[in-house]
Amino acid sequence: MMKLFDVYSIQNIEIARALGSYVWDTHGQQYLDMYGGHAVISIGHTHPHYVQKLSQQLSRIGFYSNSVHIALQHELADLLGAMSGYDNYQLFLCNSGAEANENAFKVASFYTGRKKIVALSGAFHGRTSLAVAATDNARIIAPVNETTNVIRIPFNDVAALTSVMDNTIAAVVVEGIQGVAGIYEPDTTYWTTLAALCKQYGALLIADEVQSGYGRTGRFFAHQHHGVVPDIITVAKGMGNGFPVAGVLVANYLPPVKEMLGTTFGGNYLACAAAIAVLEVIETEQLMANAADMGAYLVRQLQQVAGISVRGRGLMLGVETSHLAQHIRMLLLEKHKIFTGAASQKNTVRLLPSLGVTRLECDAFIRAFTGVINSLES
Ligand SMILES: Cc1ncc(COP(=O)(O)O)c(C=O)c1O
């Protein structure tokens, strides 16, 4: 019997169905999903509009190669451009966050003719060759991925950034808000200095919005809270609400060259249908405003619990306590049937619920979280 290549640490739970912010296991037990399946569930599980759009598309055509005109790709690009405020950018469609970043690095390198990528401490950019080299985790960088082309500098450190910039740098890559690290956001001074230095040295600014984008922080992209305009922006996760789809938004002064990039599955009909449905729901249900409101509510309520600090924006939050997050998460799951996320910062619980999460669902989480903290401190 073929076994799975056993690389994931898993909970012994089998999820059979899902709706909105809830999932149910094979025994019918309900769970509140404050983890959004790892920041992927943007509009809620099995949203009816999404299900209808994908099902209809599947019965028409699911796939043809990028050798023909696919109108849905243009429809998606138009909608994404309008909703994100980047309608003068170009969209390259691919399949995962790592692939989006890999292609962003390539565009930067092709365009500048340079090899060096600057990345921050704590960064996570994915697991393909250069994306993983730009990721700050030696355990997942295979010897073949080691490269001198990535320069690592401390997070949010203007002096370190200034000292490393020169005209060998192709790009600086920064997450809108660092997710895997434990929800850390570069401040506005950092963003604006970064944008200015990139311009000065002819390097490109790549914003990795794979986790922080798509409305999660209350604006379409997290970097938009700081008034900067990156040259390249990468998206994935929430883009397809679970359907694998990702994108690279490329400024219009970076011209495409035929065959420069490519991928078999990128921008297929189903991926486009899923991504269009997501944007339509974000707009009609005003999910960015909901993310801002519910996020602010969660922060206000959680900050009242003694000994807790909360980082992040909208529905991308890190809740740090003096207890191990692993323990808190286990109690939340086993006693309260709530999924939450982990982070590299061992005391931080990561919250990444659907952007449609309701006040009642937030209240249920706050009650459970408070109960868990009180039980650990009594
Ligand atoms: C900021 C960021 N970039 C890139 C990735 C990689 O995305 P994927 O797992 O879809 O390749 C992730 C995944 O967690 C991420 O959080």
The ligand as a MOL file (V3000), in Angstrom:
LIG
                    3D

  0  0  0     0  0            999 V3000
M  V30 BEGIN CTAB
M  V30 COUNTS 16 16 0 0 0
M  V30 BEGIN ATOM
M  V30 1 C 3.7670 35.3520 3.2400 0
M  V30 2 C 3.7480 34.0190 2.5360 0
M  V30 3 N 4.3660 33.9110 1.3490 0
M  V30 4 C 4.3690 32.7520 0.6670 0
M  V30 5 C 3.7690 31.6250 1.1780 0
M  V30 6 C 3.8160 30.3480 0.4050 0
M  V30 7 O 2.5690 30.0590 -0.1480 0
M  V30 8 P 2.2650 28.5810 -0.6850 0
M  V30 9 O 2.2260 27.6850 0.4860 0
M  V30 10 O 0.9110 28.7540 -1.3790 0
M  V30 11 O 3.3260 28.2430 -1.6530 0
M  V30 12 C 3.1140 31.6970 2.4160 0
M  V30 13 C 2.4700 30.5000 3.0050 0
M  V30 14 O 2.2190 30.4070 4.1840 0
M  V30 15 C 3.1220 32.9290 3.1180 0
M  V30 16 O 2.5440 33.0390 4.3260 0
M  V30 END ATOM
M  V30 BEGIN BOND
M  V30 1 1 1 2
M  V30 2 1 2 3
M  V30 3 2 2 15
M  V30 4 2 3 4
M  V30 5 1 4 5
M  V30 6 1 5 6
M  V30 7 2 5 12
M  V30 8 1 6 7
M  V30 9 1 7 8
M  V30 10 2 8 9
M  V30 11 1 8 10
M  V30 12 1 8 11
M  V30 13 1 12 13
M  V30 14 1 12 15
M  V30 15 2 13 14
M  V30 16 1 15 16
M  V30 END BOND
M  V30 END CTAB
M  END
